[in-house]
Amino acid sequence: MDPSTLEKQPVISAATETQGEVTDPGVSLRSATWASWLFLAGSLIFVVDAILENLAAVTLASCLHLSGSLLFAMGSWLLVPRRPH
């Protein structure tokens, strides 16, 4: 396929844009909220595991595990949908 034709092809997407937000018609807000909370719960389990690993022995790998799991949990918290004020 010629690279110049790729720029001319329209982008096909199932997502729709409403009030500045892109929503997927196949995912309800309730299921997205549940998925986000479950993802956050799993992230916090990784944080607890990393803390326990550091209590057993502090190594470079355990410190990286702890810092990575904390960043992962903070990012998961930011993805939880909020109710508008």
Legacy VTK file of the C-alpha trace (Angstrom):
# vtk DataFile Version 3.0
C-alpha trace
ASCII
DATASET POLYDATA
POINTS 85 float
0.000 0.000 0.000
1.265 3.434 -0.927
1.972 5.604 2.177
0.462 8.690 0.518
-2.949 6.984 0.295
-3.011 6.336 4.040
-3.363 10.052 4.747
-6.383 10.346 2.439
-8.407 7.492 3.969
-11.100 8.490 6.468
-10.820 7.345 10.050
-13.634 4.982 11.017
-14.574 4.955 14.686
-17.515 3.631 16.681
-17.040 6.280 19.347
-19.258 9.342 19.420
-18.469 12.770 20.797
-20.921 14.439 23.165
-20.230 17.628 25.114
-16.492 17.377 24.554
-16.217 13.788 25.797
-15.680 10.724 23.636
-17.938 7.868 24.631
-18.099 4.318 23.360
-21.704 3.249 22.754
-20.904 -0.309 23.834
-19.761 0.631 27.346
-22.139 2.075 29.915
-20.962 4.508 32.547
-21.884 2.017 35.280
-19.707 -0.759 33.831
-16.845 1.691 33.229
-17.092 2.818 36.847
-17.042 -0.777 38.127
-14.078 -1.601 35.916
-12.165 1.441 37.167
-12.833 0.599 40.837
-11.803 -3.032 40.322
-8.645 -1.889 38.542
-7.876 0.429 41.464
-8.458 -2.399 43.960
-6.007 -4.610 42.048
-3.486 -1.782 41.997
-3.748 -1.369 45.763
-3.169 -5.104 46.221
0.089 -4.673 44.300
1.018 -1.792 46.645
0.424 -3.996 49.708
2.492 -6.763 48.119
5.331 -4.320 47.430
5.239 -3.023 51.009
5.411 -6.570 52.375
8.286 -7.309 50.001
10.176 -4.274 51.338
9.538 -5.347 54.927
11.137 -8.713 54.179
14.245 -7.303 52.471
14.988 -3.897 50.993
16.612 -4.334 47.614
16.735 -2.272 44.449
14.146 -4.562 42.875
11.789 -4.239 45.864
12.104 -0.447 45.837
11.349 -0.349 42.115
8.396 -2.667 42.703
7.063 -0.341 45.413
7.532 2.862 43.403
6.012 1.323 40.280
2.988 -0.034 42.145
2.418 3.340 43.843
2.487 5.120 40.474
0.183 2.466 39.041
-2.299 2.950 41.908
-2.213 6.757 41.580
-2.851 6.481 37.848
-5.715 4.073 38.489
-7.247 6.530 40.963
-7.170 9.250 38.314
-9.074 6.999 35.876
-12.047 6.464 38.215
-15.004 8.423 36.736
-16.179 11.343 38.868
-19.690 12.686 39.178
-20.044 16.233 37.817
-20.560 18.906 40.488
LINES 1 86
85 0 1 2 3 4 5 6 7 8 9 10 11 12 13 14 15 16 17 18 19 20 21 22 23 24 25 26 27 28 29 30 31 32 33 34 35 36 37 38 39 40 41 42 43 44 45 46 47 48 49 50 51 52 53 54 55 56 57 58 59 60 61 62 63 64 65 66 67 68 69 70 71 72 73 74 75 76 77 78 79 80 81 82 83 84
